Amino acid sequence: MALPKRKTSKSKSRKRRTHYTVALPGASFCPECNEMKPPHRACPSCGYYKGRNFFRQAPDTEAVAED
């Protein structure tokens, strides 16, 4: 097997790694409440994803007490 003739210097390896960047996660707006949310996830503020509610809201204790 072939071996490198010389040790790769710090500058050479760092120059090569300049293009290894981490992409920032995207963000989108929820169509229901217009809050920022991660893409392909349920909205943390209203719980909707693709027009369906995935978080069950607890019933209001004040509304139940009034009845």
PDBQT receptor file of N, H, CA, C and O in Angstrom, charges set to zero:
ATOM      1  N   MET A   1       0.832  -1.181   0.000  1.00  0.00    +0.000 N 
ATOM      2  CA  MET A   1       0.000   0.000   0.000  1.00  0.00    +0.000 C 
ATOM      3  C   MET A   1       0.875   1.242   0.000  1.00  0.00    +0.000 C 
ATOM      4  O   MET A   1       1.970   1.263   0.563  1.00  0.00    +0.000 OA
ATOM      5  N   ALA A   2       0.362   2.263  -0.642  1.00  0.00    +0.000 N 
ATOM      6  H   ALA A   2      -0.527   2.246  -1.099  1.00  0.00    +0.000 HD
ATOM      7  CA  ALA A   2       1.111   3.518  -0.708  1.00  0.00    +0.000 C 
ATOM      8  C   ALA A   2       1.021   4.267   0.614  1.00  0.00    +0.000 C 
ATOM      9  O   ALA A   2      -0.006   4.240   1.293  1.00  0.00    +0.000 OA
ATOM     10  N   LEU A   3       2.108   4.931   0.962  1.00  0.00    +0.000 N 
ATOM     11  H   LEU A   3       2.942   4.952   0.410  1.00  0.00    +0.000 HD
ATOM     12  CA  LEU A   3       2.159   5.725   2.186  1.00  0.00    +0.000 C 
ATOM     13  C   LEU A   3       2.489   7.163   1.823  1.00  0.00    +0.000 C 
ATOM     14  O   LEU A   3       3.154   7.398   0.815  1.00  0.00    +0.000 OA
ATOM     15  N   PRO A   4       2.044   8.132   2.615  1.00  0.00    +0.000 N 
ATOM     16  CA  PRO A   4       2.412   9.517   2.327  1.00  0.00    +0.000 C 
ATOM     17  C   PRO A   4       3.898   9.743   2.570  1.00  0.00    +0.000 C 
ATOM     18  O   PRO A   4       4.467   9.234   3.536  1.00  0.00    +0.000 OA
ATOM     19  N   LYS A   5       4.518  10.512   1.681  1.00  0.00    +0.000 N 
ATOM     20  H   LYS A   5       4.056  10.926   0.896  1.00  0.00    +0.000 HD
ATOM     21  CA  LYS A   5       5.955  10.767   1.830  1.00  0.00    +0.000 C 
ATOM     22  C   LYS A   5       6.241  11.695   2.997  1.00  0.00    +0.000 C 
ATOM     23  O   LYS A   5       7.246  11.538   3.691  1.00  0.00    +0.000 OA
ATOM     24  N   ARG A   6       5.357  12.664   3.213  1.00  0.00    +0.000 N 
ATOM     25  H   ARG A   6       4.541  12.791   2.649  1.00  0.00    +0.000 HD
ATOM     26  CA  ARG A   6       5.563  13.637   4.284  1.00  0.00    +0.000 C 
ATOM     27  C   ARG A   6       4.283  13.797   5.095  1.00  0.00    +0.000 C 
ATOM     28  O   ARG A   6       3.179  13.505   4.634  1.00  0.00    +0.000 OA
ATOM     29  N   LYS A   7       4.479  14.273   6.321  1.00  0.00    +0.000 N 
ATOM     30  H   LYS A   7       5.376  14.509   6.695  1.00  0.00    +0.000 HD
ATOM     31  CA  LYS A   7       3.337  14.560   7.183  1.00  0.00    +0.000 C 
ATOM     32  C   LYS A   7       2.585  15.764   6.611  1.00  0.00    +0.000 C 
ATOM     33  O   LYS A   7       3.201  16.758   6.226  1.00  0.00    +0.000 OA
ATOM     34  N   THR A   8       1.275  15.673   6.558  1.00  0.00    +0.000 N 
ATOM     35  H   THR A   8       0.775  14.866   6.871  1.00  0.00    +0.000 HD
ATOM     36  CA  THR A   8       0.475  16.801   6.079  1.00  0.00    +0.000 C 
ATOM     37  C   THR A   8       0.514  17.905   7.125  1.00  0.00    +0.000 C 
ATOM     38  O   THR A   8       0.160  17.690   8.285  1.00  0.00    +0.000 OA
ATOM     39  N   SER A   9       0.943  19.076   6.709  1.00  0.00    +0.000 N 
ATOM     40  H   SER A   9       1.230  19.251   5.767  1.00  0.00    +0.000 HD
ATOM     41  CA  SER A   9       1.088  20.187   7.659  1.00  0.00    +0.000 C 
ATOM     42  C   SER A   9      -0.280  20.679   8.131  1.00  0.00    +0.000 C 
ATOM     43  O   SER A   9      -1.309  20.390   7.520  1.00  0.00    +0.000 OA
ATOM     44  N   LYS A  10      -0.264  21.435   9.242  1.00  0.00    +0.000 N 
ATOM     45  H   LYS A  10       0.572  21.670   9.739  1.00  0.00    +0.000 HD
ATOM     46  CA  LYS A  10      -1.507  21.971   9.794  1.00  0.00    +0.000 C 
ATOM     47  C   LYS A  10      -2.192  22.886   8.789  1.00  0.00    +0.000 C 
ATOM     48  O   LYS A  10      -3.409  22.832   8.615  1.00  0.00    +0.000 OA
ATOM     49  N   SER A  11      -1.398  23.730   8.129  1.00  0.00    +0.000 N 
ATOM     50  H   SER A  11      -0.409  23.774   8.270  1.00  0.00    +0.000 HD
ATOM     51  CA  SER A  11      -2.004  24.678   7.195  1.00  0.00    +0.000 C 
ATOM     52  C   SER A  11      -2.618  23.954   5.993  1.00  0.00    +0.000 C 
ATOM     53  O   SER A  11      -3.684  24.339   5.512  1.00  0.00    +0.000 OA
ATOM     54  N   LYS A  12      -1.953  22.919   5.516  1.00  0.00    +0.000 N 
ATOM     55  H   LYS A  12      -1.087  22.606   5.907  1.00  0.00    +0.000 HD
ATOM     56  CA  LYS A  12      -2.470  22.176   4.366  1.00  0.00    +0.000 C 
ATOM     57  C   LYS A  12      -3.788  21.487   4.718  1.00  0.00    +0.000 C 
ATOM     58  O   LYS A  12      -4.749  21.552   3.951  1.00  0.00    +0.000 OA
ATOM     59  N   SER A  13      -3.830  20.830   5.875  1.00  0.00    +0.000 N 
ATOM     60  H   SER A  13      -3.049  20.778   6.497  1.00  0.00    +0.000 HD
ATOM     61  CA  SER A  13      -5.058  20.135   6.256  1.00  0.00    +0.000 C 
ATOM     62  C   SER A  13      -6.164  21.129   6.599  1.00  0.00    +0.000 C 
ATOM     63  O   SER A  13      -7.333  20.857   6.327  1.00  0.00    +0.000 OA
ATOM     64  N   ARG A  14      -5.824  22.270   7.189  1.00  0.00    +0.000 N 
ATOM     65  H   ARG A  14      -4.874  22.491   7.410  1.00  0.00    +0.000 HD
ATOM     66  CA  ARG A  14      -6.832  23.279   7.515  1.00  0.00    +0.000 C 
ATOM     67  C   ARG A  14      -7.376  23.952   6.255  1.00  0.00    +0.000 C 
ATOM     68  O   ARG A  14      -8.558  24.290   6.189  1.00  0.00    +0.000 OA
ATOM     69  N   LYS A  15      -6.515  24.145   5.259  1.00  0.00    +0.000 N 
ATOM     70  H   LYS A  15      -5.555  23.871   5.312  1.00  0.00    +0.000 HD
ATOM     71  CA  LYS A  15      -6.987  24.697   3.988  1.00  0.00    +0.000 C 
ATOM     72  C   LYS A  15      -7.969  23.737   3.316  1.00  0.00    +0.000 C 
ATOM     73  O   LYS A  15      -8.955  24.165   2.716  1.00  0.00    +0.000 OA
ATOM     74  N   ARG A  16      -7.696  22.466   3.421  1.00  0.00    +0.000 N 
ATOM     75  H   ARG A  16      -6.895  22.119   3.908  1.00  0.00    +0.000 HD
ATOM     76  CA  ARG A  16      -8.577  21.464   2.835  1.00  0.00    +0.000 C 
ATOM     77  C   ARG A  16      -9.932  21.445   3.548  1.00  0.00    +0.000 C 
ATOM     78  O   ARG A  16     -10.967  21.213   2.924  1.00  0.00    +0.000 OA
ATOM     79  N   ARG A  17      -9.914  21.690   4.848  1.00  0.00    +0.000 N 
ATOM     80  H   ARG A  17      -9.073  21.879   5.355  1.00  0.00    +0.000 HD
ATOM     81  CA  ARG A  17     -11.139  21.608   5.648  1.00  0.00    +0.000 C 
ATOM     82  C   ARG A  17     -11.962  22.891   5.654  1.00  0.00    +0.000 C 
ATOM     83  O   ARG A  17     -12.983  22.951   6.339  1.00  0.00    +0.000 OA
ATOM     84  N   THR A  18     -11.553  23.915   4.914  1.00  0.00    +0.000 N 
ATOM     85  H   THR A  18     -10.723  23.866   4.357  1.00  0.00    +0.000 HD
ATOM     86  CA  THR A  18     -12.297  25.175   4.940  1.00  0.00    +0.000 C 
ATOM     87  C   THR A  18     -13.713  25.014   4.402  1.00  0.00    +0.000 C 
ATOM     88  O   THR A  18     -14.589  25.805   4.753  1.00  0.00    +0.000 OA
ATOM     89  N   HIS A  19     -13.958  24.029   3.575  1.00  0.00    +0.000 N 
ATOM     90  H   HIS A  19     -13.247  23.386   3.290  1.00  0.00    +0.000 HD
ATOM     91  CA  HIS A  19     -15.280  23.843   2.974  1.00  0.00    +0.000 C 
ATOM     92  C   HIS A  19     -16.163  22.911   3.798  1.00  0.00    +0.000 C 
ATOM     93  O   HIS A  19     -17.301  22.649   3.408  1.00  0.00    +0.000 OA
ATOM     94  N   TYR A  20     -15.671  22.409   4.919  1.00  0.00    +0.000 N 
ATOM     95  H   TYR A  20     -14.746  22.623   5.235  1.00  0.00    +0.000 HD
ATOM     96  CA  TYR A  20     -16.466  21.527   5.773  1.00  0.00    +0.000 C 
ATOM     97  C   TYR A  20     -17.284  22.386   6.727  1.00  0.00    +0.000 C 
ATOM     98  O   TYR A  20     -16.935  22.509   7.901  1.00  0.00    +0.000 OA
ATOM     99  N   THR A  21     -18.344  22.970   6.248  1.00  0.00    +0.000 N 
ATOM    100  H   THR A  21     -18.627  22.871   5.295  1.00  0.00    +0.000 HD
ATOM    101  CA  THR A  21     -19.147  23.848   7.090  1.00  0.00    +0.000 C 
ATOM    102  C   THR A  21     -20.406  23.124   7.545  1.00  0.00    +0.000 C 
ATOM    103  O   THR A  21     -20.892  22.209   6.880  1.00  0.00    +0.000 OA
ATOM    104  N   VAL A  22     -20.913  23.546   8.673  1.00  0.00    +0.000 N 
ATOM    105  H   VAL A  22     -20.518  24.289   9.213  1.00  0.00    +0.000 HD
ATOM    106  CA  VAL A  22     -22.152  22.993   9.198  1.00  0.00    +0.000 C 
ATOM    107  C   VAL A  22     -23.288  23.879   8.718  1.00  0.00    +0.000 C 
ATOM    108  O   VAL A  22     -23.258  25.094   8.908  1.00  0.00    +0.000 OA
ATOM    109  N   ALA A  23     -24.281  23.275   8.100  1.00  0.00    +0.000 N 
ATOM    110  H   ALA A  23     -24.305  22.287   7.945  1.00  0.00    +0.000 HD
ATOM    111  CA  ALA A  23     -25.416  24.046   7.607  1.00  0.00    +0.000 C 
ATOM    112  C   ALA A  23     -26.347  24.390   8.764  1.00  0.00    +0.000 C 
ATOM    113  O   ALA A  23     -26.617  23.553   9.626  1.00  0.00    +0.000 OA
ATOM    114  N   LEU A  24     -26.831  25.617   8.775  1.00  0.00    +0.000 N 
ATOM    115  H   LEU A  24     -26.613  26.297   8.075  1.00  0.00    +0.000 HD
ATOM    116  CA  LEU A  24     -27.772  26.030   9.807  1.00  0.00    +0.000 C 
ATOM    117  C   LEU A  24     -29.129  25.380   9.550  1.00  0.00    +0.000 C 
ATOM    118  O   LEU A  24     -29.539  25.248   8.397  1.00  0.00    +0.000 OA
ATOM    119  N   PRO A  25     -29.822  24.978  10.599  1.00  0.00    +0.000 N 
ATOM    120  CA  PRO A  25     -31.145  24.383  10.384  1.00  0.00    +0.000 C 
ATOM    121  C   PRO A  25     -32.118  25.436   9.867  1.00  0.00    +0.000 C 
ATOM    122  O   PRO A  25     -32.094  26.590  10.296  1.00  0.00    +0.000 OA
ATOM    123  N   GLY A  26     -32.956  25.027   8.959  1.00  0.00    +0.000 N 
ATOM    124  H   GLY A  26     -32.976  24.090   8.611  1.00  0.00    +0.000 HD
ATOM    125  CA  GLY A  26     -33.918  25.952   8.384  1.00  0.00    +0.000 C 
ATOM    126  C   GLY A  26     -35.060  26.227   9.337  1.00  0.00    +0.000 C 
ATOM    127  O   GLY A  26     -35.226  25.537  10.343  1.00  0.00    +0.000 OA
ATOM    128  N   ALA A  27     -35.833  27.220   9.020  1.00  0.00    +0.000 N 
ATOM    129  H   ALA A  27     -35.699  27.780   8.202  1.00  0.00    +0.000 HD
ATOM    130  CA  ALA A  27     -37.010  27.550   9.813  1.00  0.00    +0.000 C 
ATOM    131  C   ALA A  27     -38.118  27.950   8.855  1.00  0.00    +0.000 C 
ATOM    132  O   ALA A  27     -37.862  28.493   7.781  1.00  0.00    +0.000 OA
ATOM    133  N   SER A  28     -39.338  27.680   9.252  1.00  0.00    +0.000 N 
ATOM    134  H   SER A  28     -39.546  27.239  10.126  1.00  0.00    +0.000 HD
ATOM    135  CA  SER A  28     -40.478  28.060   8.440  1.00  0.00    +0.000 C 
ATOM    136  C   SER A  28     -41.547  28.644   9.351  1.00  0.00    +0.000 C 
ATOM    137  O   SER A  28     -41.427  28.613  10.575  1.00  0.00    +0.000 OA
ATOM    138  N   PHE A  29     -42.583  29.170   8.737  1.00  0.00    +0.000 N 
ATOM    139  H   PHE A  29     -42.681  29.195   7.743  1.00  0.00    +0.000 HD
ATOM    140  CA  PHE A  29     -43.672  29.765   9.496  1.00  0.00    +0.000 C 
ATOM    141  C   PHE A  29     -44.851  28.806   9.532  1.00  0.00    +0.000 C 
ATOM    142  O   PHE A  29     -45.159  28.147   8.539  1.00  0.00    +0.000 OA
ATOM    143  N   CYS A  30     -45.496  28.734  10.664  1.00  0.00    +0.000 N 
ATOM    144  H   CYS A  30     -45.245  29.269  11.471  1.00  0.00    +0.000 HD
ATOM    145  CA  CYS A  30     -46.684  27.904  10.829  1.00  0.00    +0.000 C 
ATOM    146  C   CYS A  30     -47.849  28.598  10.117  1.00  0.00    +0.000 C 
ATOM    147  O   CYS A  30     -48.085  29.781  10.364  1.00  0.00    +0.000 OA
ATOM    148  N   PRO A  31     -48.584  27.903   9.242  1.00  0.00    +0.000 N 
ATOM    149  CA  PRO A  31     -49.705  28.554   8.557  1.00  0.00    +0.000 C 
ATOM    150  C   PRO A  31     -50.890  28.837   9.480  1.00  0.00    +0.000 C 
ATOM    151  O   PRO A  31     -51.736  29.669   9.154  1.00  0.00    +0.000 OA
ATOM    152  N   GLU A  32     -50.963  28.161  10.620  1.00  0.00    +0.000 N 
ATOM    153  H   GLU A  32     -50.275  27.484  10.884  1.00  0.00    +0.000 HD
ATOM    154  CA  GLU A  32     -52.081  28.356  11.543  1.00  0.00    +0.000 C 
ATOM    155  C   GLU A  32     -51.886  29.589  12.423  1.00  0.00    +0.000 C 
ATOM    156  O   GLU A  32     -52.795  30.408  12.555  1.00  0.00    +0.000 OA
ATOM    157  N   CYS A  33     -50.684  29.724  13.035  1.00  0.00    +0.000 N 
ATOM    158  H   CYS A  33     -49.946  29.059  12.928  1.00  0.00    +0.000 HD
ATOM    159  CA  CYS A  33     -50.474  30.809  14.005  1.00  0.00    +0.000 C 
ATOM    160  C   CYS A  33     -49.368  31.779  13.589  1.00  0.00    +0.000 C 
ATOM    161  O   CYS A  33     -49.106  32.748  14.301  1.00  0.00    +0.000 OA
ATOM    162  N   ASN A  34     -48.716  31.538  12.455  1.00  0.00    +0.000 N 
ATOM    163  H   ASN A  34     -48.929  30.751  11.876  1.00  0.00    +0.000 HD
ATOM    164  CA  ASN A  34     -47.648  32.398  11.916  1.00  0.00    +0.000 C 
ATOM    165  C   ASN A  34     -46.450  32.539  12.846  1.00  0.00    +0.000 C 
ATOM    166  O   ASN A  34     -45.770  33.564  12.814  1.00  0.00    +0.000 OA
ATOM    167  N   GLU A  35     -46.179  31.542  13.667  1.00  0.00    +0.000 N 
ATOM    168  H   GLU A  35     -46.732  30.709  13.693  1.00  0.00    +0.000 HD
ATOM    169  CA  GLU A  35     -44.992  31.516  14.520  1.00  0.00    +0.000 C 
ATOM    170  C   GLU A  35     -43.896  30.747  13.794  1.00  0.00    +0.000 C 
ATOM    171  O   GLU A  35     -44.182  29.930  12.918  1.00  0.00    +0.000 OA
ATOM    172  N   MET A  36     -42.635  31.008  14.158  1.00  0.00    +0.000 N 
ATOM    173  H   MET A  36     -42.403  31.671  14.870  1.00  0.00    +0.000 HD
ATOM    174  CA  MET A  36     -41.519  30.262  13.583  1.00  0.00    +0.000 C 
ATOM    175  C   MET A  36     -41.537  28.841  14.128  1.00  0.00    +0.000 C 
ATOM    176  O   MET A  36     -41.790  28.624  15.313  1.00  0.00    +0.000 OA
ATOM    177  N   LYS A  37     -41.264  27.861  13.241  1.00  0.00    +0.000 N 
ATOM    178  H   LYS A  37     -41.058  28.038  12.279  1.00  0.00    +0.000 HD
ATOM    179  CA  LYS A  37     -41.223  26.468  13.658  1.00  0.00    +0.000 C 
ATOM    180  C   LYS A  37     -40.174  25.740  12.840  1.00  0.00    +0.000 C 
ATOM    181  O   LYS A  37     -39.844  26.182  11.739  1.00  0.00    +0.000 OA
ATOM    182  N   PRO A  38     -39.637  24.627  13.351  1.00  0.00    +0.000 N 
ATOM    183  CA  PRO A  38     -38.699  23.839  12.552  1.00  0.00    +0.000 C 
ATOM    184  C   PRO A  38     -39.438  23.165  11.395  1.00  0.00    +0.000 C 
ATOM    185  O   PRO A  38     -40.601  22.791  11.546  1.00  0.00    +0.000 OA
ATOM    186  N   PRO A  39     -38.786  23.007  10.253  1.00  0.00    +0.000 N 
ATOM    187  CA  PRO A  39     -39.465  22.363   9.130  1.00  0.00    +0.000 C 
ATOM    188  C   PRO A  39     -39.722  20.886   9.403  1.00  0.00    +0.000 C 
ATOM    189  O   PRO A  39     -38.926  20.221  10.066  1.00  0.00    +0.000 OA
ATOM    190  N   HIS A  40     -40.830  20.382   8.890  1.00  0.00    +0.000 N 
ATOM    191  H   HIS A  40     -41.477  20.923   8.352  1.00  0.00    +0.000 HD
ATOM    192  CA  HIS A  40     -41.241  18.977   9.021  1.00  0.00    +0.000 C 
ATOM    193  C   HIS A  40     -41.468  18.579  10.473  1.00  0.00    +0.000 C 
ATOM    194  O   HIS A  40     -41.269  17.419  10.832  1.00  0.00    +0.000 OA
ATOM    195  N   ARG A  41     -41.878  19.513  11.302  1.00  0.00    +0.000 N 
ATOM    196  H   ARG A  41     -42.040  20.456  11.011  1.00  0.00    +0.000 HD
ATOM    197  CA  ARG A  41     -42.184  19.249  12.711  1.00  0.00    +0.000 C 
ATOM    198  C   ARG A  41     -43.495  19.938  13.052  1.00  0.00    +0.000 C 
ATOM    199  O   ARG A  41     -43.909  20.879  12.375  1.00  0.00    +0.000 OA
ATOM    200  N   ALA A  42     -44.141  19.463  14.105  1.00  0.00    +0.000 N 
ATOM    201  H   ALA A  42     -43.804  18.698  14.655  1.00  0.00    +0.000 HD
ATOM    202  CA  ALA A  42     -45.351  20.125  14.581  1.00  0.00    +0.000 C 
ATOM    203  C   ALA A  42     -44.967  21.458  15.211  1.00  0.00    +0.000 C 
ATOM    204  O   ALA A  42     -43.892  21.591  15.796  1.00  0.00    +0.000 OA
ATOM    205  N   CYS A  43     -45.837  22.424  15.090  1.00  0.00    +0.000 N 
ATOM    206  H   CYS A  43     -46.710  22.316  14.615  1.00  0.00    +0.000 HD
ATOM    207  CA  CYS A  43     -45.580  23.755  15.643  1.00  0.00    +0.000 C 
ATOM    208  C   CYS A  43     -45.581  23.668  17.165  1.00  0.00    +0.000 C 
ATOM    209  O   CYS A  43     -46.537  23.149  17.741  1.00  0.00    +0.000 OA
ATOM    210  N   PRO A  44     -44.533  24.163  17.838  1.00  0.00    +0.000 N 
ATOM    211  CA  PRO A  44     -44.502  24.070  19.299  1.00  0.00    +0.000 C 
ATOM    212  C   PRO A  44     -45.518  24.973  19.985  1.00  0.00    +0.000 C 
ATOM    213  O   PRO A  44     -45.871  24.727  21.138  1.00  0.00    +0.000 OA
ATOM    214  N   SER A  45     -45.998  26.015  19.303  1.00  0.00    +0.000 N 
ATOM    215  H   SER A  45     -45.712  26.215  18.367  1.00  0.00    +0.000 HD
ATOM    216  CA  SER A  45     -46.930  26.928  19.970  1.00  0.00    +0.000 C 
ATOM    217  C   SER A  45     -48.385  26.497  19.813  1.00  0.00    +0.000 C 
ATOM    218  O   SER A  45     -49.158  26.601  20.766  1.00  0.00    +0.000 OA
ATOM    219  N   CYS A  46     -48.781  26.012  18.625  1.00  0.00    +0.000 N 
ATOM    220  H   CYS A  46     -48.154  25.927  17.851  1.00  0.00    +0.000 HD
ATOM    221  CA  CYS A  46     -50.191  25.640  18.447  1.00  0.00    +0.000 C 
ATOM    222  C   CYS A  46     -50.391  24.138  18.261  1.00  0.00    +0.000 C 
ATOM    223  O   CYS A  46     -51.508  23.652  18.438  1.00  0.00    +0.000 OA
ATOM    224  N   GLY A  47     -49.342  23.384  17.907  1.00  0.00    +0.000 N 
ATOM    225  H   GLY A  47     -48.435  23.778  17.763  1.00  0.00    +0.000 HD
ATOM    226  CA  GLY A  47     -49.445  21.934  17.794  1.00  0.00    +0.000 C 
ATOM    227  C   GLY A  47     -49.924  21.424  16.452  1.00  0.00    +0.000 C 
ATOM    228  O   GLY A  47     -50.174  20.227  16.314  1.00  0.00    +0.000 OA
ATOM    229  N   TYR A  48     -50.062  22.290  15.456  1.00  0.00    +0.000 N 
ATOM    230  H   TYR A  48     -49.859  23.262  15.569  1.00  0.00    +0.000 HD
ATOM    231  CA  TYR A  48     -50.544  21.849  14.153  1.00  0.00    +0.000 C 
ATOM    232  C   TYR A  48     -49.386  21.411  13.266  1.00  0.00    +0.000 C 
ATOM    233  O   TYR A  48     -48.292  21.973  13.317  1.00  0.00    +0.000 OA
ATOM    234  N   TYR A  49     -49.655  20.390  12.451  1.00  0.00    +0.000 N 
ATOM    235  H   TYR A  49     -50.544  19.934  12.409  1.00  0.00    +0.000 HD
ATOM    236  CA  TYR A  49     -48.715  19.943  11.427  1.00  0.00    +0.000 C 
ATOM    237  C   TYR A  49     -49.533  19.443  10.256  1.00  0.00    +0.000 C 
ATOM    238  O   TYR A  49     -50.363  18.548  10.419  1.00  0.00    +0.000 OA
ATOM    239  N   LYS A  50     -49.316  20.001   9.087  1.00  0.00    +0.000 N 
ATOM    240  H   LYS A  50     -48.642  20.727   8.955  1.00  0.00    +0.000 HD
ATOM    241  CA  LYS A  50     -50.048  19.667   7.868  1.00  0.00    +0.000 C 
ATOM    242  C   LYS A  50     -51.559  19.794   8.064  1.00  0.00    +0.000 C 
ATOM    243  O   LYS A  50     -52.328  18.963   7.579  1.00  0.00    +0.000 OA
ATOM    244  N   GLY A  51     -51.971  20.831   8.772  1.00  0.00    +0.000 N 
ATOM    245  H   GLY A  51     -51.347  21.505   9.166  1.00  0.00    +0.000 HD
ATOM    246  CA  GLY A  51     -53.390  21.102   8.942  1.00  0.00    +0.000 C 
ATOM    247  C   GLY A  51     -54.090  20.275  10.002  1.00  0.00    +0.000 C 
ATOM    248  O   GLY A  51     -55.304  20.399  10.169  1.00  0.00    +0.000 OA
ATOM    249  N   ARG A  52     -53.361  19.436  10.722  1.00  0.00    +0.000 N 
ATOM    250  H   ARG A  52     -52.375  19.335  10.587  1.00  0.00    +0.000 HD
ATOM    251  CA  ARG A  52     -53.963  18.600  11.767  1.00  0.00    +0.000 C 
ATOM    252  C   ARG A  52     -53.341  18.944  13.107  1.00  0.00    +0.000 C 
ATOM    253  O   ARG A  52     -52.151  19.253  13.183  1.00  0.00    +0.000 OA
ATOM    254  N   ASN A  53     -54.136  18.892  14.161  1.00  0.00    +0.000 N 
ATOM    255  H   ASN A  53     -55.102  18.641  14.100  1.00  0.00    +0.000 HD
ATOM    256  CA  ASN A  53     -53.648  19.174  15.505  1.00  0.00    +0.000 C 
ATOM    257  C   ASN A  53     -53.102  17.884  16.101  1.00  0.00    +0.000 C 
ATOM    258  O   ASN A  53     -53.813  16.882  16.169  1.00  0.00    +0.000 OA
ATOM    259  N   PHE A  54     -51.844  17.901  16.532  1.00  0.00    +0.000 N 
ATOM    260  H   PHE A  54     -51.266  18.715  16.476  1.00  0.00    +0.000 HD
ATOM    261  CA  PHE A  54     -51.211  16.713  17.082  1.00  0.00    +0.000 C 
ATOM    262  C   PHE A  54     -51.066  16.771  18.591  1.00  0.00    +0.000 C 
ATOM    263  O   PHE A  54     -50.734  15.760  19.210  1.00  0.00    +0.000 OA
ATOM    264  N   PHE A  55     -51.305  17.921  19.200  1.00  0.00    +0.000 N 
ATOM    265  H   PHE A  55     -51.574  18.742  18.697  1.00  0.00    +0.000 HD
ATOM    266  CA  PHE A  55     -51.232  18.046  20.652  1.00  0.00    +0.000 C 
ATOM    267  C   PHE A  55     -52.640  18.234  21.175  1.00  0.00    +0.000 C 
ATOM    268  O   PHE A  55     -53.373  19.109  20.714  1.00  0.00    +0.000 OA
ATOM    269  N   ARG A  56     -53.006  17.424  22.123  1.00  0.00    +0.000 N 
ATOM    270  H   ARG A  56     -52.410  16.714  22.497  1.00  0.00    +0.000 HD
ATOM    271  CA  ARG A  56     -54.332  17.582  22.715  1.00  0.00    +0.000 C 
ATOM    272  C   ARG A  56     -54.272  18.694  23.745  1.00  0.00    +0.000 C 
ATOM    273  O   ARG A  56     -53.424  18.692  24.637  1.00  0.00    +0.000 OA
ATOM    274  N   GLN A  57     -55.173  19.629  23.609  1.00  0.00    +0.000 N 
ATOM    275  H   GLN A  57     -55.862  19.631  22.884  1.00  0.00    +0.000 HD
ATOM    276  CA  GLN A  57     -55.245  20.736  24.545  1.00  0.00    +0.000 C 
ATOM    277  C   GLN A  57     -56.038  20.284  25.766  1.00  0.00    +0.000 C 
ATOM    278  O   GLN A  57     -57.086  19.653  25.630  1.00  0.00    +0.000 OA
ATOM    279  N   ALA A  58     -55.545  20.604  26.947  1.00  0.00    +0.000 N 
ATOM    280  H   ALA A  58     -54.693  21.117  27.057  1.00  0.00    +0.000 HD
ATOM    281  CA  ALA A  58     -56.269  20.286  28.174  1.00  0.00    +0.000 C 
ATOM    282  C   ALA A  58     -57.499  21.183  28.254  1.00  0.00    +0.000 C 
ATOM    283  O   ALA A  58     -57.416  22.366  27.926  1.00  0.00    +0.000 OA
ATOM    284  N   PRO A  59     -58.636  20.645  28.684  1.00  0.00    +0.000 N 
ATOM    285  CA  PRO A  59     -59.830  21.497  28.774  1.00  0.00    +0.000 C 
ATOM    286  C   PRO A  59     -59.628  22.588  29.819  1.00  0.00    +0.000 C 
ATOM    287  O   PRO A  59     -58.982  22.369  30.843  1.00  0.00    +0.000 OA
ATOM    288  N   ASP A  60     -60.181  23.748  29.552  1.00  0.00    +0.000 N 
ATOM    289  H   ASP A  60     -60.706  23.926  28.720  1.00  0.00    +0.000 HD
ATOM    290  CA  ASP A  60     -60.053  24.874  30.478  1.00  0.00    +0.000 C 
ATOM    291  C   ASP A  60     -60.807  24.562  31.764  1.00  0.00    +0.000 C 
ATOM    292  O   ASP A  60     -61.980  24.189  31.725  1.00  0.00    +0.000 OA
ATOM    293  N   THR A  61     -60.143  24.712  32.893  1.00  0.00    +0.000 N 
ATOM    294  H   THR A  61     -59.190  25.015  32.925  1.00  0.00    +0.000 HD
ATOM    295  CA  THR A  61     -60.796  24.429  34.173  1.00  0.00    +0.000 C 
ATOM    296  C   THR A  61     -61.845  25.484  34.485  1.00  0.00    +0.000 C 
ATOM    297  O   THR A  61     -62.832  25.186  35.157  1.00  0.00    +0.000 OA
ATOM    298  N   GLU A  62     -61.652  26.723  34.008  1.00  0.00    +0.000 N 
ATOM    299  H   GLU A  62     -60.850  26.965  33.461  1.00  0.00    +0.000 HD
ATOM    300  CA  GLU A  62     -62.634  27.772  34.251  1.00  0.00    +0.000 C 
ATOM    301  C   GLU A  62     -63.920  27.500  33.479  1.00  0.00    +0.000 C 
ATOM    302  O   GLU A  62     -65.012  27.726  34.000  1.00  0.00    +0.000 OA
ATOM    303  N   ALA A  63     -63.803  27.018  32.241  1.00  0.00    +0.000 N 
ATOM    304  H   ALA A  63     -62.916  26.835  31.817  1.00  0.00    +0.000 HD
ATOM    305  CA  ALA A  63     -64.984  26.743  31.428  1.00  0.00    +0.000 C 
ATOM    306  C   ALA A  63     -65.768  25.569  32.006  1.00  0.00    +0.000 C 
ATOM    307  O   ALA A  63     -66.998  25.574  31.962  1.00  0.00    +0.000 OA
ATOM    308  N   VAL A  64     -65.089  24.576  32.541  1.00  0.00    +0.000 N 
ATOM    309  H   VAL A  64     -64.089  24.572  32.577  1.00  0.00    +0.000 HD
ATOM    310  CA  VAL A  64     -65.758  23.416  33.125  1.00  0.00    +0.000 C 
ATOM    311  C   VAL A  64     -66.446  23.822  34.421  1.00  0.00    +0.000 C 
ATOM    312  O   VAL A  64     -67.537  23.334  34.715  1.00  0.00    +0.000 OA
ATOM    313  N   ALA A  65     -65.824  24.710  35.206  1.00  0.00    +0.000 N 
ATOM    314  H   ALA A  65     -64.938  25.106  34.967  1.00  0.00    +0.000 HD
ATOM    315  CA  ALA A  65     -66.392  25.136  36.484  1.00  0.00    +0.000 C 
ATOM    316  C   ALA A  65     -67.643  25.980  36.283  1.00  0.00    +0.000 C 
ATOM    317  O   ALA A  65     -68.536  25.969  37.131  1.00  0.00    +0.000 OA
ATOM    318  N   GLU A  66     -67.723  26.721  35.163  1.00  0.00    +0.000 N 
ATOM    319  H   GLU A  66     -66.998  26.730  34.474  1.00  0.00    +0.000 HD
ATOM    320  CA  GLU A  66     -68.882  27.566  34.915  1.00  0.00    +0.000 C 
ATOM    321  C   GLU A  66     -70.112  26.755  34.558  1.00  0.00    +0.000 C 
ATOM    322  O   GLU A  66     -71.230  27.190  34.837  1.00  0.00    +0.000 OA
ATOM    323  N   ASP A  67     -69.945  25.599  33.955  1.00  0.00    +0.000 N 
ATOM    324  H   ASP A  67     -69.038  25.246  33.728  1.00  0.00    +0.000 HD
ATOM    325  CA  ASP A  67     -71.097  24.791  33.519  1.00  0.00    +0.000 C 
ATOM    326  C   ASP A  67     -71.833  24.166  34.642  1.00  0.00    +0.000 C 
ATOM    327  O   ASP A  67     -72.819  23.463  34.419  1.00  0.00    +0.000 OA
TER     328      ASP A  67
